[in-house]
Amino acid sequence: MKYDIANIVILTILKMIKPDFELTRYLYITEDVLASLIVSIFEKNYDKSLFWASELYFSGLEKKTVEFIYSIYRNFFYSNNPRLDKLMKIGVERFDKGIHIVDTMILNLVTKSRTYTLQHFMARELEPPAFEGSAQKETKLWIFANPEKAQKYSTDNMEKDKPPYYKVLRTVCKYESDSKWSRMFGSTYKDMDYKDILTKHINHWLYFASFTPLWEKRISYFNGTVDNDKREVLFENEDDFENFHELYNYDIDEQPLEVIEKISHTSIISKNTINEFYKLYEPNTRIIKVRNLKRINKICSKSK
């Protein structure tokens, strides 16, 4: 069985996003959610990892969610944990069985016994090998998620108290997305001014949300169509317009600043580099730079 997405990893995965950017279930920028999921897994933060994975999964991106998590495993964890591959592949195959499949994949990556390395990623190796003897040192423990607990961030649970539409984002946006690595990951908006991003996000949020399967389905149910020239969603009649907005008019421009800061960009986009990323998440390895190259050299040696 071959999963090409595992060899393409982040830089190409992000190309699945539509022009400018795409918004998720609760109007986060999808690229920021992907980056936040990677960072949360590296930092072994289970709750954040489940939150970001749920945000993707319940946006209708079920298959892409498990493929993305599998790509994280293959590119960063496989070398130290080759035996885990069997379980992770099962997760990819059963992507449509429920969020507990995603939760199981996450649990096995965020446990402290599962270590990762950025060496193969930095060296641009398409098929990272297992380190010699890593299978013998690898923990044999597999962790399986509780199906009920895995639903923590499902749409039904997040909105179980049925808040009015204008308070939905205040209720459900628990974490701020990690956007400081947007340039490093080659995000589609990396060359845009943060003010332009914020303007598009606030004034055309429904248009950019329409690229996500969940919102596409909602819009279609109320006979809405997407106008790509005007970057708007148009409805057949006033009743459809009113019925849709009675349920889903989240009014970003009316949200408190703390909510807007969680889902969008309210300040200058950080220019953190790939070398800074490497230093942060693989601190015990010395980076060797090559003159006239913008990226890290393929050769990295352990610090003495």
HELIX and SHEET records of a PDB file:
HELIX    1   1 ASP A    4  ILE A   13  1                                  10    
HELIX    2   2 LEU A   14  MET A   16  5                                   3    
HELIX    3   3 THR A   30  PHE A   42  1                                  13    
HELIX    4   4 TYR A   46  TYR A   57  1                                  12    
HELIX    5   5 GLU A   62  ILE A   72  1                                  11    
HELIX    6   6 TYR A   73  PHE A   77  3                                   5    
HELIX    7   7 PRO A   82  LEU A   84  5                                   3    
HELIX    8   8 ASP A   85  GLU A   93  1                                   9    
HELIX    9   9 PHE A   95  LYS A   97  5                                   3    
HELIX   10  10 ILE A   99  VAL A  110  1                                  12    
HELIX   11  11 GLN A  119  MET A  122  1                                   4    
HELIX   12  12 SER A  134  LYS A  137  1                                   4    
HELIX   13  13 LYS A  149  TYR A  153  5                                   5    
HELIX   14  14 THR A  155  MET A  158  1                                   4    
HELIX   15  15 TYR A  165  LYS A  167  5                                   3    
HELIX   16  16 VAL A  168  VAL A  172  1                                   5    
HELIX   17  17 TYR A  194  ASN A  203  1                                  10    
HELIX   18  18 TRP A  205  ALA A  209  1                                   5    
HELIX   19  19 PRO A  213  TYR A  221  1                                   9    
HELIX   20  20 GLU A  238  TYR A  248  1                                  11    
HELIX   21  21 ILE A  252  GLU A  254  5                                   3    
HELIX   22  22 LEU A  257  ILE A  263  1                                   7    
HELIX   23  23 ILE A  274  TYR A  281  1                                   8    
SHEET    1   A 2 GLY A 224  ASP A 227  0                                        
SHEET    2   A 2 GLU A 232  PHE A 235 -1                                        
SHEET    1   B 2 THR A 285  ARG A 286  0                                        
SHEET    2   B 2 SER A 301  LYS A 302 -1                                        
END                                                                             
